[in-house]
Amino acid sequence: MVEAFEADGAALGIDIAAASLADAGQECGLPDLFLAEHIPVQIWTALPNGLLDYVTEQTANRLGLTAADLLRDGWQNVVHPEDLGLAVERWLHALASGEDYEVEFRLKLAGGSYAWHLARAIAQRSPDGRIVRWLGTNTNIDELREERRRIQALLDEVIEQAQERALAFAALRRENAVAQARIAELEAQLLREQ
């Protein structure tokens, strides 16, 4: 059973035809399945109602599944539970509006760990503007997010050090002003005593 959602969030389902995955890829407009299977991005397509109708074996293998499993069971089971709500909300919005789909979420990999992915999809339209298919990709951005986190941690550390130094400098300026005032006071006293 393939999972999809109505605009009101109600689950839908359809049975998968017995067509081969190669046939499905050809029907989805992916004539070069070698390219689709070997580029470092997960490729998928969906029908206008949001049901997956094609996913590369490479995509499924990285998730520890077969393409047939993903087409039968849907993608919701491999999205981290904390990210699923936003992913579904944005997907439903794209389906209802025809706008591009974009969301970051964690996908469960074959080994059981999760990795961050950027999912994007655009609507393929007929000459009269009807959506005929959704063309989507999932790009692993786990390393990029980790690098962003490290850079942010370094920036936070630099900001904290700068703030500490600014406070220390301000304290030194206050102490210097007090010392200068004391020196002026002592010089004035010396002048009076002469």
MIZA-26730 format. One record per residue (C-alpha): residue number from 1; y negated, z, x. Coordinates in Angstrom, 3 decimals, padded with zeros to 6 digits. Layout:
N
DRENKE:k:v:w:u
DRENKE:NUM:Y:Z:X
...
This chain:
194
DRENKE:k:v:w:u
DRENKE:1:000.000:000.000:000.000
DRENKE:2:-003.419:-000.927:001.367
DRENKE:3:-006.248:001.444:000.606
DRENKE:4:-009.662:000.340:-000.599
DRENKE:5:-012.338:001.903:-002.714
DRENKE:6:-014.275:000.963:-005.815
DRENKE:7:-018.024:001.523:-005.725
DRENKE:8:-017.468:004.874:-007.462
DRENKE:9:-015.062:005.986:-004.706
DRENKE:10:-011.862:005.548:-006.720
DRENKE:11:-008.938:004.444:-004.573
DRENKE:12:-007.418:001.006:-005.092
DRENKE:13:-004.196:-000.426:-003.706
DRENKE:14:-002.368:-003.720:-003.365
DRENKE:15:000.982:-004.770:-001.965
DRENKE:16:001.040:-006.800:001.206
DRENKE:17:002.399:-010.309:001.031
DRENKE:18:005.273:-011.151:003.337
DRENKE:19:003.185:-013.629:005.334
DRENKE:20:003.377:-013.335:009.103
DRENKE:21:000.499:-011.754:010.983
DRENKE:22:-000.172:-015.071:012.681
DRENKE:23:-000.552:-016.682:009.266
DRENKE:24:-002.843:-013.848:008.217
DRENKE:25:-004.951:-014.407:011.317
DRENKE:26:-005.218:-018.113:010.602
DRENKE:27:-006.149:-017.422:006.971
DRENKE:28:-008.849:-015.020:008.128
DRENKE:29:-010.476:-017.718:010.224
DRENKE:30:-009.215:-016.481:013.600
DRENKE:31:-007.758:-019.658:015.071
DRENKE:32:-007.394:-018.280:018.583
DRENKE:33:-005.113:-015.297:018.130
DRENKE:34:-004.621:-015.055:021.905
DRENKE:35:-008.320:-014.326:022.262
DRENKE:36:-008.302:-011.895:019.337
DRENKE:37:-005.311:-010.027:020.776
DRENKE:38:-006.633:-009.763:024.331
DRENKE:39:-010.349:-009.061:024.255
DRENKE:40:-011.127:-005.357:024.805
DRENKE:41:-012.327:-004.871:021.226
DRENKE:42:-010.298:-004.119:018.127
DRENKE:43:-010.616:-006.944:015.586
DRENKE:44:-010.005:-006.708:011.862
DRENKE:45:-010.961:-008.453:008.657
DRENKE:46:-011.160:-007.305:005.077
DRENKE:47:-011.361:-008.934:001.689
DRENKE:48:-014.632:-008.791:-000.286
DRENKE:49:-013.368:-005.619:-002.030
DRENKE:50:-012.815:-003.869:001.308
DRENKE:51:-009.034:-004.159:001.600
DRENKE:52:-007.856:-004.872:005.128
DRENKE:53:-006.174:-008.252:005.288
DRENKE:54:-005.880:-008.719:009.053
DRENKE:55:-005.735:-006.472:012.092
DRENKE:56:-004.650:-007.438:015.584
DRENKE:57:-001.411:-006.034:016.968
DRENKE:58:-003.450:-004.804:019.958
DRENKE:59:-005.571:-002.727:017.570
DRENKE:60:-002.540:-001.287:015.840
DRENKE:61:-000.717:-000.586:019.122
DRENKE:62:-003.663:001.409:020.477
DRENKE:63:-003.422:003.532:017.356
DRENKE:64:000.347:003.962:017.734
DRENKE:65:001.065:001.806:014.688
DRENKE:66:002.006:-001.737:013.826
DRENKE:67:-000.395:-004.138:012.164
DRENKE:68:001.864:-004.048:009.109
DRENKE:69:001.527:-000.227:009.034
DRENKE:70:-002.268:-000.453:009.082
DRENKE:71:-002.340:-003.132:006.414
DRENKE:72:000.040:-001.134:004.229
DRENKE:73:-001.438:002.349:004.744
DRENKE:74:-005.106:001.574:005.397
DRENKE:75:-007.451:002.790:008.096
DRENKE:76:-008.483:006.142:006.631
DRENKE:77:-005.453:007.942:008.101
DRENKE:78:-006.499:007.213:011.684
DRENKE:79:-010.149:008.304:011.340
DRENKE:80:-010.889:011.880:012.393
DRENKE:81:-011.195:014.037:009.244
DRENKE:82:-014.703:015.175:010.236
DRENKE:83:-015.872:011.550:010.487
DRENKE:84:-014.085:010.086:007.467
DRENKE:85:-016.749:010.961:004.890
DRENKE:86:-019.529:009.135:006.725
DRENKE:87:-017.269:006.156:007.507
DRENKE:88:-016.281:005.766:003.856
DRENKE:89:-019.858:006.293:002.646
DRENKE:90:-021.187:003.555:004.933
DRENKE:91:-018.283:001.212:004.099
DRENKE:92:-018.890:001.634:000.367
DRENKE:93:-022.598:000.983:000.906
DRENKE:94:-021.837:-002.211:002.850
DRENKE:95:-019.405:-003.400:000.180
DRENKE:96:-021.905:-002.726:-002.603
DRENKE:97:-024.966:-004.137:-000.828
DRENKE:98:-023.526:-006.839:001.421
DRENKE:99:-025.418:-005.283:004.323
DRENKE:100:-023.852:-004.959:007.765
DRENKE:101:-021.494:-002.029:008.319
DRENKE:102:-022.014:000.179:011.351
DRENKE:103:-020.733:003.657:012.063
DRENKE:104:-019.465:005.746:014.968
DRENKE:105:-016.259:007.683:014.396
DRENKE:106:-013.232:009.002:016.219
DRENKE:107:-009.950:007.141:015.879
DRENKE:108:-006.589:008.774:016.521
DRENKE:109:-004.907:007.002:019.430
DRENKE:110:-001.203:006.461:020.052
DRENKE:111:-000.953:009.607:022.206
DRENKE:112:-002.467:011.797:019.496
DRENKE:113:-005.901:012.228:021.081
DRENKE:114:-009.078:010.923:019.479
DRENKE:115:-011.589:008.501:021.009
DRENKE:116:-015.031:007.582:019.743
DRENKE:117:-015.440:004.039:018.439
DRENKE:118:-018.345:002.006:017.162
DRENKE:119:-017.217:000.122:014.066
DRENKE:120:-019.200:-002.889:012.933
DRENKE:121:-018.620:-005.492:010.266
DRENKE:122:-020.577:-008.375:008.856
DRENKE:123:-020.036:-010.285:005.655
DRENKE:124:-018.829:-013.872:005.910
DRENKE:125:-020.454:-015.720:003.032
DRENKE:126:-019.734:-018.903:001.124
DRENKE:127:-022.434:-021.587:000.858
DRENKE:128:-023.538:-020.030:-002.436
DRENKE:129:-023.939:-016.591:-000.807
DRENKE:130:-020.796:-014.882:-002.113
DRENKE:131:-018.976:-012.603:000.301
DRENKE:132:-015.632:-014.187:001.122
DRENKE:133:-014.506:-011.821:003.880
DRENKE:134:-015.653:-009.022:006.126
DRENKE:135:-015.325:-009.584:009.885
DRENKE:136:-015.117:-006.346:011.813
DRENKE:137:-014.670:-004.832:015.234
DRENKE:138:-014.062:-001.371:016.629
DRENKE:139:-015.346:-000.834:020.171
DRENKE:140:-014.172:002.168:022.177
DRENKE:141:-017.346:004.027:023.162
DRENKE:142:-015.703:007.272:024.234
DRENKE:143:-016.730:006.890:027.895
DRENKE:144:-020.218:005.814:026.879
DRENKE:145:-020.620:008.884:024.657
DRENKE:146:-019.325:011.133:027.442
DRENKE:147:-021.800:009.546:029.857
DRENKE:148:-024.600:010.063:027.306
DRENKE:149:-023.538:013.691:026.970
DRENKE:150:-023.593:014.177:030.765
DRENKE:151:-027.000:012.513:031.050
DRENKE:152:-028.358:014.674:028.222
DRENKE:153:-026.976:017.801:029.907
DRENKE:154:-028.707:016.788:033.156
DRENKE:155:-031.951:016.078:031.300
DRENKE:156:-031.741:019.434:029.546
DRENKE:157:-031.199:021.132:032.918
DRENKE:158:-034.170:019.300:034.484
DRENKE:159:-036.363:020.210:031.499
DRENKE:160:-035.295:023.846:031.736
DRENKE:161:-036.019:023.916:035.480
DRENKE:162:-039.400:022.248:034.918
DRENKE:163:-040.271:024.809:032.241
DRENKE:164:-039.204:027.668:034.532
DRENKE:165:-041.301:026.219:037.372
DRENKE:166:-044.267:025.728:035.044
DRENKE:167:-044.015:029.385:033.996
DRENKE:168:-043.693:030.483:037.622
DRENKE:169:-046.683:028.340:038.596
DRENKE:170:-048.734:029.769:035.736
DRENKE:171:-047.814:033.295:036.865
DRENKE:172:-048.836:032.437:040.444
DRENKE:173:-052.154:031.055:039.193
DRENKE:174:-052.789:034.281:037.266
DRENKE:175:-051.877:036.380:040.318
DRENKE:176:-054.102:034.178:042.492
DRENKE:177:-056.998:034.583:040.052
DRENKE:178:-056.535:038.376:040.106
DRENKE:179:-056.362:038.324:043.938
DRENKE:180:-059.482:036.143:044.171
DRENKE:181:-061.325:038.491:041.831
DRENKE:182:-060.269:041.496:043.943
DRENKE:183:-061.376:039.743:047.143
DRENKE:184:-064.760:038.946:045.579
DRENKE:185:-065.056:042.564:044.451
DRENKE:186:-064.243:043.860:047.948
DRENKE:187:-066.668:041.412:049.586
DRENKE:188:-069.410:042.532:047.209
DRENKE:189:-068.650:046.158:048.014
DRENKE:190:-068.837:045.427:051.750
DRENKE:191:-072.180:043.730:051.328
DRENKE:192:-073.566:046.712:049.440
DRENKE:193:-072.371:049.100:052.120
DRENKE:194:-074.095:047.175:054.923
